[in-house]
Amino acid sequence: MKHFIAFLRAINVGGHTVKMDALREIFETLGFSSVETFIASGNVIFDYMEADPAQIEHKIESSLRQALGYDVATFIRTEAELVEIARYQPFSPGQMEQATAFNIAFLANPPGEAAQQKLQALTSDIDQFHTHGREVYWLCRKKQSESTFSNAVLEKTLGTKSTLRGLSTVQKMAEKYG
């Protein structure tokens, strides 16, 4: 058995409400074991024999589409990947001190060079970005409400689906499950 973390997009946002016990039940019907949710924002931890994250993502997305009636982009990471993501330091301590928000975007695949250049073109006095593997790290120096950047802008810029989580959430998950 391998331990996996699923980061789901569109769970309990945008008018959709999914109870965590119902979400756990959906995951259990897929053959996953030791299913847990972490806060009500689409973070699901589970064990499974299958080792191919892309196949697991597809399996979850298909099941959630059928159960919920809408698409839920799914991003799978292993325990080791979660710990690495939480520990990665893309910005200097001084830059981090200036941040009012720090988010991590999970992507299905690493963005290509052209997509990364488009993302870097969005750097401003408020927002700064760093890409590492299948994650984009977003440092926001003011209130996020003052930024023009969002998950929708990220998806349009990179041409792919993504989901955002705050650094503190990712670090807490890494401490508990990594």
ZISUL-V682928 format. One record per residue. N is the residue number from 1. RES is the residue in one small letter. BURIAL is b if it has 9 or more other C-alpha atoms within 8 Angstrom, else e. Layout:
BEGIN
n: (N/N)
res: (RES/RES)
burial: (BURIAL/BURIAL)
END
This chain:
BEGIN
n: (1/2/3/4/5/6/7/8/9/10/11/12/13/14/15/16/17/18/19/20/21/22/23/24/25/26/27/28/29/30/31/32/33/34/35/36/37/38/39/40/41/42/43/44/45/46/47/48/49/50/51/52/53/54/55/56/57/58/59/60/61/62/63/64/65/66/67/68/69/70/71/72/73/74/75/76/77/78/79/80/81/82/83/84/85/86/87/88/89/90/91/92/93/94/95/96/97/98/99/100/101/102/103/104/105/106/107/108/109/110/111/112/113/114/115/116/117/118/119/120/121/122/123/124/125/126/127/128/129/130/131/132/133/134/135/136/137/138/139/140/141/142/143/144/145/146/147/148/149/150/151/152/153/154/155/156/157/158/159/160/161/162/163/164/165/166/167/168/169/170/171/172/173/174/175/176/177/178)
res: (m/k/h/f/i/a/f/l/r/a/i/n/v/g/g/h/t/v/k/m/d/a/l/r/e/i/f/e/t/l/g/f/s/s/v/e/t/f/i/a/s/g/n/v/i/f/d/y/m/e/a/d/p/a/q/i/e/h/k/i/e/s/s/l/r/q/a/l/g/y/d/v/a/t/f/i/r/t/e/a/e/l/v/e/i/a/r/y/q/p/f/s/p/g/q/m/e/q/a/t/a/f/n/i/a/f/l/a/n/p/p/g/e/a/a/q/q/k/l/q/a/l/t/s/d/i/d/q/f/h/t/h/g/r/e/v/y/w/l/c/r/k/k/q/s/e/s/t/f/s/n/a/v/l/e/k/t/l/g/t/k/s/t/l/r/g/l/s/t/v/q/k/m/a/e/k/y/g)
burial: (e/b/b/b/b/b/b/b/b/b/b/b/e/e/e/e/e/e/e/e/e/e/b/b/e/b/b/b/e/b/e/b/e/e/b/e/b/b/e/b/b/b/b/b/b/b/b/b/e/e/e/e/b/e/e/b/b/b/b/b/b/e/b/b/b/e/e/e/e/e/e/b/b/b/b/b/b/b/b/e/e/b/b/e/b/b/e/e/e/e/e/e/e/e/e/b/e/e/b/b/b/b/b/b/b/b/b/b/e/b/b/e/e/e/b/b/e/b/b/b/e/e/b/e/e/b/b/b/b/b/b/e/e/b/b/b/b/b/b/b/b/b/b/e/e/e/b/e/e/e/b/e/e/b/b/e/b/b/e/e/e/b/b/b/b/b/b/e/e/b/b/e/b/b/e/e/e/b)
END
